[in-house]
Amino acid sequence: MPIEKLKVKDMLRNQHLVRSKIHEDIGTYRQYIENTQFEHGVLTYVTQAAFGPLRDLLKDIGINKQTNRYTNVGDLIKLTDQRTDDSDN
């Protein structure tokens, strides 16, 4: 069943109301907006896996380890170990 063009325009114009209604009815939409860790995790994976022209593109648009504030489990373990070592001295 095709969707009417005016209905799509109306939804886009009132997207804040549509999002609110989805959150009330379903309750699963807002958690993805508020949880940025997933997005940062994906960007971290892409920056680590990229090579060649894709890596050049990521550098050009400013996506790198310094600008992407994502802490993976390995980094967290290293930080915890460093803090433990520093407190022993």
C-alpha positions as a printed Julia matrix, in Angstrom:
89×3 Matrix{Float64}:
  0.0    0.0    0.0
  1.62   3.29  -1.09
  2.07   6.12   1.39
  0.64   9.5    0.49
  3.13  12.28  -0.17
  1.27  14.74   2.08
  1.32  12.28   4.98
  5.11  11.94   4.74
  5.53  15.73   4.63
  3.27  16.06   7.67
  5.25  13.42   9.59
  8.54  15.14   8.79
  7.16  18.52   9.73
  5.94  17.16  13.07
  8.66  14.62  13.73
  9.01  15.66  17.37
  5.4   14.63  17.93
  5.87  11.38  16.0
  8.94  10.49  18.07
  7.1   11.27  21.28
  4.16   9.09  20.23
  6.48   6.21  19.3
  8.19   6.51  22.68
  4.84   6.43  24.48
  3.45   3.5   22.47
  6.52   1.33  21.97
  9.05   2.68  24.44
 12.15   1.5   22.59
 12.97   4.48  20.38
 14.36   6.95  22.91
 17.03   4.62  24.32
 18.83   4.65  20.97
 18.88   8.45  20.88
 20.15   8.76  24.43
 22.73   5.98  24.17
 25.62   7.37  22.16
 27.99   4.57  23.19
 26.69   2.39  20.36
 27.46   5.05  17.76
 30.9    5.71  19.22
 31.55   1.96  19.32
 30.69   1.59  15.65
 32.9    4.56  14.76
 35.74   3.04  16.78
 35.36  -0.25  14.94
 35.33   1.53  11.57
 38.43   3.59  12.38
 40.32   0.5   13.53
 39.28  -1.61  10.53
 39.63   1.05   7.82
 42.55   1.16   5.42
 43.37   2.83   2.14
 40.89   5.34   0.73
 38.4    4.8    3.57
 41.05   5.66   6.19
 41.95   8.78   4.19
 38.29   9.78   4.09
 37.91   9.28   7.85
 40.99  11.45   8.46
 39.61  14.15   6.15
 36.28  14.34   7.99
 37.91  14.2   11.42
 36.97  10.76  12.71
 39.92   9.31  14.58
 40.83   7.89  17.97
 41.39  11.35  19.47
 37.97  12.71  18.48
 35.95   9.57  19.19
 35.41   9.31  22.95
 34.62   5.62  23.29
 36.05   3.41  25.99
 36.15  -0.26  25.15
 36.67  -2.96  27.74
 40.39  -3.31  27.02
 40.99   0.41  27.6
 38.98   0.27  30.82
 41.03  -2.65  32.14
 44.28  -0.8   31.34
 43.06   2.29  33.2
 42.03   0.21  36.21
 45.41  -1.57  36.26
 47.28   1.75  36.06
 45.29   3.18  38.94
 45.94   0.08  41.03
 49.69   0.23  40.27
 49.83   3.95  41.15
 48.07   3.43  44.48
 50.54   0.68  45.49
 53.48   3.08  45.41
